[in-house]
């Protein structure tokens, strides 16, 4: 325990150091994989000694339970907002006013990117992050501590550098935002999962931070930068804003970028550079914040109503253009989601020609009421998909009509239907070619039907060559058909056919998962298989019966019910069964060496993958766990087994090598 405690402390220090290098200095010393290894080691240690998992451990970022609502927080100092200026003239006026009020001949400013996110305030007590809140109305905000803890770049502990002292209370202010790259990935993931897309990074950041369940926030890639602090006892005072920011950095906090600029000309040059470089920045900015550097002058200037006199947001001109909507149609995504797309008369926006703009979903389309023939403003938000900002009503043709969503999928003709969130309209056809490639890939994937060799390229070539229109067509493939494909050799064709043939002997759980029903992941498929060991039972199951399945709520039951009622889907399933696919009902074993036992897998095995081993154990009534504890019954140690093996030895847990494991498995009849 002593050594474990020491090691946990070391690991936490190392992880905090690497976080600092990565997020504050932007100069990492280790690879992501190395970082992940340290994190895993700490997780394993804490799994073994739960008392080591203190709330400030980096493993505990996603801790708290979902809240019913956010508590109110009264800010210790008001959170101000900024006045805007939109052009050089307005900025000159601001500058002249400063000169007049301060009686100075010139002023030094600090210029910072105006991050397009959500203002937050953070409180650290004795170096530990204890509370974070949104701005709210500037006086009272909402307590989003649990959500902020999930933000990777927010240090849970301050990490003082160069011997600076950590005052008892530190209160800092900044912005939570989403990087462009992360935003793109987030929307891609949402599209894949059939969730509505976020219109822009700001909306995504705001929506994510205001989730009641921190687990939801944790799944969103939020970042944070700080740009101000509230004076507290023990916090040194500095002559300039620049020094303040440098000090925050020395406390281990990620600080927003900033440059000094002298007088009007300095700010003009900085603004121009920043405007030109905005697309190169990894996050979205809508202007530059110009602040007076000298603290003393700031104090003398004070504030008017809700914004300081010593700073201003110097906005960038919007990268917007007007153009004509030639027509609106819908695109069918991988999950069947229909996304309305406006086809535009090509126009240059921010240096890029734009000819299409997404309208995201039906709600957005209705809200903006975009119609064919409309003149609209389009905007390129950073590197994000171009979007329509607004319609110019005065230019709308007299005979224009609101866009009607198609009642049938434009690609396959199946009915379209609104999904449970009410925002997305989907194609309900199981064999829609637009969805087919992705569905085939999922069907064949390792944890579904496990057809080795069926990658992205092959799936899409099978579909585009018309060889595969339904899942069942896979089972009608032969060598001749396969050899007609480009770059398909004899050997690969044979291997693929053998893999397809092998996949016929499957389990009900894999089969249900392979069908790619929305919301049905591996766990749901397993629960469904337990309640409905034969697929045809689902044809006659009513919503109530489906709702009784473990972890299936009313929404999911509705989706499942609709799926098994749709004739196209039934036909697809019947055809698979007719082709010889035989899903075996789950057999939960209550006797045998693995029944009711907890097993930990570690290291690599030569004869089977970890997923396969897990399945074999579960089939025999065992449970696979990630960490070794006194409750572990077996540790299966493959090659290069590491700390888990060591722990098993320390705890006297029974250890099986690959041979012994296989022998125990074979002692059992295959379920
Ligand atoms: S300073 C009293 N600095 O812009 C100073 N704000 O329009 C108040 N913002 O509420 C904020 N980047 O959410 C400051 N570098 C930056 C900023 C920034 C973005 C946001 C912030 C604020 C809003 C005011």
Boltz pocket constraint, residues with backbone or C-beta under 6 A from the ligand:
constraints:
  - pocket:
      binder: B
      contacts: [[A, 80], [A, 81], [A, 82], [A, 83], [A, 112], [A, 113], [A, 114], [A, 115], [A, 116], [A, 117], [A, 118], [A, 119], [A, 120], [A, 135], [A, 174], [A, 175], [A, 227], [A, 228], [A, 256], [A, 289], [A, 308], [A, 311], [A, 313]]
      max_distance: 6.0
